Structure formats: structure tokens, C-alpha cells
Amino acid sequence: MLDLHSHLLPEIDDGAADVETSLAMARVYVDQGVQYVACTPHILPGLYHNTGSQIRRAVALMQARLDDAGIPLRLLTGADNHMVPNFIIRLREGCLLTLADSPYVLVEPPHHVAPARLEDFFSDLLLAGYIPILTHPERLSWIESKYDVIKRLASRGVWMQITSGSLRGRFGRRARYWSERLFADGIVHILATDAHNTTTRPPDLLEGRREAERRAGKEEAERLVLTRPSLVLAKRLAASASEKAIEGRGRHDHSAQTTAAYNDGGCAGRMFSTFSQ
């Protein structure tokens, strides 16, 4: 299995509080049969001032710690990207991150207020060549009033990521109802843990997979935790091979931009100043 949404990195947001917690989470993942985890800390101006380059360094350091501890878990780069102005520009600059430098990108809208021009925002991402993944729509407090919008987004190519704990009632009856409703309407594309620790928000992808099997069958459950998440790795490997094939030709595309050196202060400063206006 692959988990595309996890706050495993230590001391970077509201996820793992320390390295020991991160290592414990990693062991739980391995015990459940998870081989790859995308580390997706929040990037939220005014609260979590993470940038793409900072996250890359944190992932590399945590991978080294896992290797030293003999924990066979592979980490991927990513971010829980909150909606901010000039989102596409910031992706291309490396301030925000896609999943493993693929076209797939996690997008977290405001939890309590439906943003204006939501459909335009996602349409622009799709037109720019990205595949947006809307994180945990079942937990949004405004899903009732905008469920028609959620369905339209799914029909246009936006992926919906359900939190595995929602299926098990971890986030209450309301989130469980909407996760089941999304399943019933056939618009769940990814199951992920959104894990933050080993207690209140643990890695529970195996339990979520079993719940998904009960609702959608074994084959669809496998698509949620393996087949579709594997597309992220496939896109990453394809991009890597393409870069090697044309190395030295001076191409300046999204993959090149996200592997360049970044100015942390510039990214964070521009995001915060624009978001604050």
C-alpha cells in the first residue's frame, strides 16, 4: 500500500512532535504493509511557514533516520497545500509541492468557509497540467451546501481523497456519513491516513482498506490504496527518465524548477504577504 497524505515529519507542523514519534509511526506503517508514504506537512501562510525546499531537506533527513533504524519505509516528498493566491506560480517556483514531483498535488481548502471561485481554482490547475487531489472533503463543514460542486469537480478530473479514519467514525458521525455518501456516489479516488501521531491520529490505512472493502469491494479498495496511488510513482519515474534523456538541453519545465535551489525566505515571504492582503 501507499499513503499519499501523512504528517510523519517531526517538528514541522501539527504532526509528529519528535523523531521518536516519527519512527514509531513508520514502524506502524510497515507492520500494516505500507511501503511508501508521502510526507505532506501543511503549507499555510500565517501558521505553518514551510516551503518546498525545507520539506525536501526534512524528508531526506528522516529517510536517513529510517535507514539507520532499519525501517524499510520509503518516503516521498509532498505537502498539504492550502489554497493561496497564485497557487500555480508557487507550485512552479517550488514554494508549494506536488506529490513526489509528479503532476498530482494535494489541495486543502478552508475547513469552515467555502472559498469563492472554487471551481475556477481547480479548473485552472487542471488546465495547467496538474491533477488536483482535494483532501478529506468529507470533513469540510460546508460540504452539505456545496456537495453539487464536489460532484462537478470529480466529474471534471479532480480526485477526492477520503481519510481512512472517517470510515471508522474517528472524526464523528457526520464525517462518516459523508465518506459513505461519497463512496455511494462513486467519487472516492484515494484513501489516505492523514496520520499525525500513533494515538489520536495514527497510521490506519489497513483498517481503512478493510472498511472500504465492505463498502466498495476488494478490487476497488485496492485501487484506493495501491493502484491509483501507484500512478504518482509511475509519473515520477517517467519524469525522471525523461529528464535524463534530455539532460543538458536547457529544458526549463516544472520538474526542473522543483529540483532547483530555492530561496526559502522569498517563497515564504511572497506567500504570506499576498495571503495577508
Secondary structure, 3 states (H helix, E strand, C coil): CEEEEECCCCCCCCCCCCHHHHHHHHHHHHHHCCCEEEECCEEECCCECCCHHHHHHHHHHHHHHHHHCCCCCEEEECCEEECCCCHHHHHHHCCCCCHHHCCEEEEECCCCCCCCCHHHHHHHHHHCCCEEEEECHHHCCCCCCCHHHHHHHHHCCCEEEEEHHHHCCCCCHHHHHHHHHHHHCCCCCEEECCECCCCCCCCCHHHHHHHHHHHHCHHHHHHHHHHHHHHHHHHHHHHHHHHHHCCCCCCCCHHHHHCCCCCHHHHHHHHHHHHHC
